[in-house]
Amino acid sequence: MSRRCAYRATGRRGLPATLAGLVLLIAGLILFAGCAEDTAEPPTESIDADVDAGAYPRSVAEALDRDKPGRYNLMGFLISTADGIRLCDGLAESYPPQCGGPSVSVEGLEMDRVTGLSRAPDSDVAWTDFPIALEGSLDGEVFTVSEAPRSVAVGDGAMRLSFMASPPRPALGKTVHWVFEVTNVGAEPLTLNFSSGQRIEVVLYKEGTEEEAYRWSAGRAFVQAIEDVILEPDRSIPIVRSDELNGLEPGTYDAQARLATSEPASPVVESKLELTGP
């Protein structure tokens, strides 16, 4: 709270006029120095958005509705075309897909480093079939990415398997996407044999223990049918499955992820998963 300082100059009886003036001058300077900070104008309120990069991701529509520049953690579908990259709240039913709903232009992101991309043959269009979480700065309708989800990759022979969770810090009761990308790094076609409709497996253990807290396949039924997926050299395919992590406690978990192949045996990706409250 600011206060007002004022004084009224009055002469002191018995003092010479010159001395009285000097006393008043000194007193005025002291009062001015003591009140200068209090009489300053209050600081201007920042118009930047609250720094919420660590919070659960917002949709593009929510961020645009705030209409404030600043740091954001956004989640949406990525689409890359010759005209640039956009983050969209939805995908239109077309092939290749187009943005459906609100969207922003994306800068500072290298699409080749995004795990789980789908690509249209004989086209420069690439996209995510799942919502991906990105951190960065939003100014108007331009979103400059500073951090994208990082995947963990392991290799075994010709098979290279990458895995990540989207969002990377999932919340209880909200959807998490298990994102896999398998790449043939060999010189010959790679045949992935699946003995059922199950394609992936994800298991969570309480950190530092062997106590299983979650298994993606638990309680699910799969078609019992043998299927071969042939992957040409230097080609990748994404496999994405979704779930809600209910019945768990917030905290850090040890995650193990693999393909559900019968031949060849899948390498196991190990990573950490931070589960936040609802």
FENMO-V555055 format. One record per run of one state. SS is the DSSP state (H for helix, E for strand, L for the rest). FROM is the first residue (numbers start at 1). TO is the last residue. If there is no record, write none. Layout:
[[SS/FROM/TO] [SS/FROM/TO]]
//
This chain:
[[L/1/16] [H/17/35] [L/36/57] [E/58/58] [L/59/59] [H/60/66] [L/67/69] [E/70/81] [L/82/83] [E/84/91] [L/92/98] [E/99/107] [L/108/110] [H/111/113] [L/114/116] [E/117/119] [L/120/125] [E/126/128] [L/129/131] [E/132/139] [L/140/141] [E/142/148] [L/149/151] [E/152/156] [L/157/158] [E/159/166] [L/167/170] [E/171/171] [L/172/174] [E/175/184] [L/185/189] [E/190/194] [L/195/199] [E/200/206] [L/207/211] [E/212/215] [L/216/226] [E/227/231] [L/232/235] [E/236/244] [L/245/250] [E/251/259] [L/260/262] [E/263/263] [L/264/268] [E/269/276] [L/277/278]]
//
